[in-house]
């Protein structure tokens, strides 16, 4: 309400998340941004083009003058490099691809 805003009360948190979840989300975002910036330029560029800008493989290939297969392989290497950095940094939100989840075990 207007009275709450004037009193300096914090904005309500989105449904399903409390202050701890919001803090965790912010920490994860900061870790992701930090590790993304630490990647070599060519890896960061292709990841940002695909994951942030939402460009297709074809569009990335045209912009970088690369074959489709090269785009895919470079993107895979960039994703792996980012994942390794996040795991090495101790960011718990990266799951190991080698361990099947409970959902996969039930199939």
N, C-alpha and C positions, 0 to 999 in steps of 0.2 A: 504494500500500500504506500501511498504518498508519505504518510507519517513514518513508516519504516525507513524509507529512503532518506528522509530528512534527519532521522535519528542515527544514520550511518550503519544500519543493519546490512549484512552481506546479502547479496542476491541469493535466492534459493538455488540449490543444486538440482541439476536435471534428475528426473525420476530414475530410480534404480542405482543411484550413485551418491555416496556420501563424500565428505571431505577427504577421507583416506583414498577413495577410488580416484577422485579428481587429482590429488597429489601424485598418485602412482601413474596416472595417465600423463601428467605433465613431465614427470621424470623419464618415462619411456620415450616421450616425444623428444626431449632434450638429448637423451642418449642416442636416439636414432639420427637426429640432426648432426650431432657431434661426430658420430662414426661415418656418416655419409660424407661429411666435409673432409674427413681424413683419407678417403679413397683417392686414388689417382684420378686426375681430371677426366680421362677418357671413360673410366668406369662410372664416375659420378654423373657425367653428362648423359650417358645412355640410360642409366637408371632414372634420372629425373625426367628425361624425355618420355619414357614409358610409364612410370609409376606416378609421377606428379602431373605431367602435362597430358597424359593419357593418349599419346600418339600411338598409332599402329606400328607394327614392325615395318610395313611397307613405307609409311611416312618417315620413320627413322632412317631407313635405308636410303631413301631419296635425299633427305637432308644431309646425311653423312657420306653419301656416295658409296654405300656398301651393299653387297648382295644380301638377300633375305637370310640365308644361312649364317652369314657372318654376324648379322644383327642378333640373331637368336643365340649364337654361341657367346658373343661378347656380353649379352645381357645375362646369360646364365653364369658366366664367370664373375660378373659384377655383383650379382645377387649372392653368390657363394662367398665372395670376398667380404661383403657387408655382413653376412651371417656370421662368418668366422670372427670378424671384429667385434660384433655384438656379444658373441659367446665368450670370447677372450676377456671382454670388459666386464663379464659377470652379469649381464643383463638376462634375468631369469625368464623373460617373456619369449625367448627364442627356443622353440622346441626342437629336439633332435629328430632328424628325419630317419635315423636308424632305429628308433624305438617306436614300435607301432602303438597307436593309441588304444584305449579300451574299446572304442567304437570299431576300430579295424579288427581287433581280436575276435569280436563277436560275429563277424561275417563269415 
